[in-house]
């Protein structure tokens, strides 16, 4: 199929796709729609007997076997965050831009990866496409469930390398900071404010916050830079004349590959007197191994590289990967989220170039 037809089909699919609400854990309708569409595409291109299609909960899996011993995973998520105030309820074109929740994050990557997969399904490289659920809320029924399913069955192989679809302006993220969010609780003694009680939960929290503010992580990375933290929320008290016995605050930590989230939690627990509880220990720092086929492909194709400050499903993978996709991260989760036709065309072309180049290496 010629490139212009691919672009038009991808844009039309994206319009229909984002018209179906799919906040994380509520992707059923969008998933059902995509399965029907993909089946029709496979039939139209004579691929229904050459591509294995499977579904696990709201995830869609496509696998195209080839002579290669290596398997490339392409994954993009179909879910969105919940609509914010002012979000456009249905897709709308304005000045060459398609506005709508999920157009940029991550619908554009999903439709572009699908077209690239279909174009190279008869190629020399094993291709695995996963359109996943629950990425935005870090749920267990998204990519982790897909990988668990693949590992258990005996037909589709586990991936050897991966492209993670996210809006990066088609630059290649060769590193991604890890994310650790800590819920901190400081305790004190509840009393009347007139009694000059010093065991004040707020005062105790302030001491720990100051400790955290001054704390420096010593291990820097040449790829992903330093590890840093910020206290981003605080809450305490019920009345002006009551010294509170509890003060809670939130710590946001963006860390490099020199640390694990478990280690950071241990370090900060020793430094502070409050209790610290991690919301999630799975958002690890990711780095594309230098010298890997993906790293070499990015360099040889002249694709601009950078380190991403945002987290993604990359953290769920244990194989070499890069994060790359059409659109811009700065638009994500905003009421005015959009994608352009040119970005869709660039996404399909970019993914196809990477696949073709990898075919010469694997």
N, C-alpha and C positions, 0 to 999 in steps of 0.2 A: 504494500500500500504506500502511495506517495506521501511525502512528508506533510504537505498541506492538508491532505485528508486525515492523517493521523492527528495533526494539530486540532482540526475542526472537531473530530470525534472526541478527543480528550477534553476540549472546552465544553462541548455539549454534555458529556458525562459529568463533568465537574458541576455544571449548572444544576443538573438534576440531583446530583448527590447532595449538594449543600442545601437543597430545598427541603431535605428530610432531616429533622433535628436528630442529633446524635451525641448528646452530652455523655461523658464517660459513664460506663455501666448501663447505658440506655441506647445501645447501638443496633438493636434488633431490626428495626425497620430499614435503616440504611444498609446493614449487612445483607438483608434479604434482597433488597433492590440491586445491590452490586453483584450478588451471585447470579441473578437472572441475566443481567447485562453481560457479565463476563462469559457465561455459557453461550449467549448469542454471538459474542465476538469469536469464541473458539470455533463455533460451527461455521460462521461466515468465512473464516480463514483456514478451514480444514484442519484444525488442530485438536478437535475433540478427542481423537484417539491417540494423540501424541503428547498431550499435557494431562498430568494428573491433577485433579482439583479436589480439595478436601476442605471441610469446615470443622472448627472446634469452637463451640459456643458462638460468639459473634465474630470470630476471626476467619479470614479466608486465606487458603494456602494454594498456590499453584506451583507445580514442579515440572520442568522440562528436562528429561534425561538426555545426556549426550555421551560422546566417547571419552570425555575428560574425566580424570580421577578427582578433580576438584569441583566444589559446588559454591557458587556465589549466591549469597542471600541478599535480596533487596527488600527492605521493610519500610513501610510508612503506615501511619495510624489514621484510622477513619473517624475517631472520636474527636470531640471538641470540649473546650471548657464550657461552663454554663453561660448563657447570654448575659451580657452586661447591659446597663442602662444605655439606651441609644443604639443598641445593636440592630442591624438591618435584619428583619425577620425572614426575608426571602432574598435570593440572589438578585442583584440589579446591576445593569451596566450603566456606567456614567464616565464619559470622556475616555473611553477605551479601557476602563478598569472594571473588573467584575468584583463587586462588593458583596460581602456576606460572611457570616461566621464560618470559619473552616476553609475558606477559599485559599488562604495563604498557609495556614497551619491546621491540617497538613494535607488538605485535599489536592493541592497542586502536585505535591510529590507523589501522592497515590496514583493519580491518573497518568502522570508522566512515566512512572515506573511500570505501570501496567502496559502502556504502549511500547516501551523499550523491551519489556519481557516478551510481548507478542511478536515483535519484530525479529527477535533473536532466538525464538523458541526452537528453531530447527538448526541452531548453530552448533559450535564445537564445545561450548562450555555448559556444564550443568547449571541451570538457572532455577532459583527458588524465590518466589515472591510471596511475601506475607503482608496482607492488609490487616492491621491489628486493631484491637479495642483497648480501652482502659489505659492508654498511655498518659493522658493528661492528669489522671488521679493516681498514677503509679500502681494500678491494680494488678492482682495476680492472674486475672483472666485475659491478659493481653499477650504480649510476646513471650513471657515466661511459660504460659500454657502452650503456646505454639511449639516452643523448643522442647517442652516435656513430651508433647504428642509425637513429634518427629523422632525423638530419642527412643520411644517405646515401640513404635511400629517399625517394620523392616523394609519398607519400600522407598521412602524418601530419605536420603542421607542427611546427616547433620552438616551444616555449612562449614566451609573452611575459611571464608572471608565474607565481609558484608559491606553493603552500602546502606546507611541509615538515612532515610529521607526526612529532611527538615528544611525549613526556609533558611538558606545560607547565601542566597544570591549566586548559586552554583559555584561558590568558592568551596574548597575542601577543608573542612575542619579536621585537622590531624591531631587535635587534642581537645578534651572537654573537661572543664573543672568538675570535680566531685562536689556534691551538695549534701550537707548535713545540717538538719534543723533540730535544735535542742529546745525542749520545754523545761525551763528552770523554775524551781519552787523554793522560795526562801521562807523560813518560819520565824515566828516571834511569839510574844505573849499579848493576848488581847487584853486591853484595859481602857479605862477612861483617860482621855487626852490630858486632863488636869493633873494627873498623878505623875507626870514626868517619867513615864516608863521608857527605858532605854532599849529594852529588847523589842524593838520595833521592826516588823518584817520588812518594811520599806527601807529602813536604814541598813539592815542586813543585806538586802538585795543590792543597794547602792554600792556597798563595799565590794561585792562580787562583780558587779558591772564594771567598776573601776579597775578591778584586777583583770578582767577580760579585755577591757579597752587597752590596757598597757601591755598585754601579753603578745609576744612575738613568736611565731613559728619559725624555727631556725633553718629548716631544710627547704631550700629553693630548688626550682626545676628550670633547666634551660629551655624546656618545651612549654610548660604550662605556667611558669612563673611562681610567685609566692602564694602561700596559704594565708587567707585573712578571714576575719570574722566581724560581724556587726550585730549589736543588740537592736532589734527592730520593733519589739512590742513590750509593753509593761502594763500590769493591771494590779490594783490593790485598793482596799478600803471600801467602806459602805456608808460612812457618815463622818462629818467633820470632827466630831468629838470622841471618836473611837480609834484607838491605836490598833491597827490590824494585826492579826496573827499569821497572815499569809500574803505573800506578794509573788506573783508569777511574771516571768518575762521570757522572751523568745530570742534565741541566738541563731543567726544565719551564718553558716561557715562554707566558704568556697575553697576547696583544698586541691593540692596537686598530687601527682602520683607517688610522691615520697611518703605519703601518709595513707593509712586506712581509716575509715570512719570509726572503727572500734578503738584504734589507737588514740585518735583525737578525743574521743569520749573519756578514755582512761586518763589522759593527760589533764584535761580540764576539770575532771572530777576531783583530782588531787589538789588542784590550784584553788578551788572554790569550796565554800561551805554549804552552798545550796545543793539541792538534789537536781540532777540532770537526767532527762529522759529523751532518747533519740526517737524521732518520729519514724525514721526509716534508715537502715544501715546499708541499703542496696545501691544508692546513687554514688558509685565509686568514680574516681578520676579515670579517664580513658586517654590513651595515647596510641597513635598508629605506629607500629614498630618500624624504625628506619630499616630500609633494605627489603621490606616485604613487597610482594607484587603490587599491592595497592599503593604503597608509598612511591615505588618506582613509576607506576602508571601516572600518578598525579604529577610527578616531576617531569616525565617525558612528554606529557600532553601540555605542559605549561599552565596547569590549573593553579590559580592563586590559593595559598594556604593560610590558615589562621587557627587560633585556639578559641574555641567557643566558651563563653561564660555561662551558657544555659545547659541544663541537663536534658537527657533524652533516653530513648530505649537502648542507646549504645551501651549504657551502664549494665544492661542485662546480658550483654554478649561477652564471650570469652575468646572470640576469634578476632584477628586483625580486621579493623574497620575504619571507614571514614564516614563523616556526616556531610551530606551534600544534597541540595535540592533547590528548586526555584522559589522565588519570593524572598522576603526579608524578615529576619527575626523581629525587628523593631515594630512590625505591624501586628504581630501575634497578640491575641487576647484583647485587641482593641475593638471599639465599636465600629471603627472605620476600616476594618480589615479588608484587603483586596488583593487581587492578582491581575496581571495583564496577559494578553494573548502572546506577546513576545516572550514573556517569561515561561509560559507553557511550552512554546516552541523550543526555547533554549533548554528547558529541562529534558525534553524528550531527546534532543540532539546530544546533550551532555552525557546522559546515562548511556545512550547507544555508543558513543565514542569510548567510554570507559569499558563497556562490555567487549567491544571489538579489540581494544588494546589488550585486555586481560586474556583474550583468546590466544594471543601470540605468546603469552607467558606461562599459561597453565596447561 
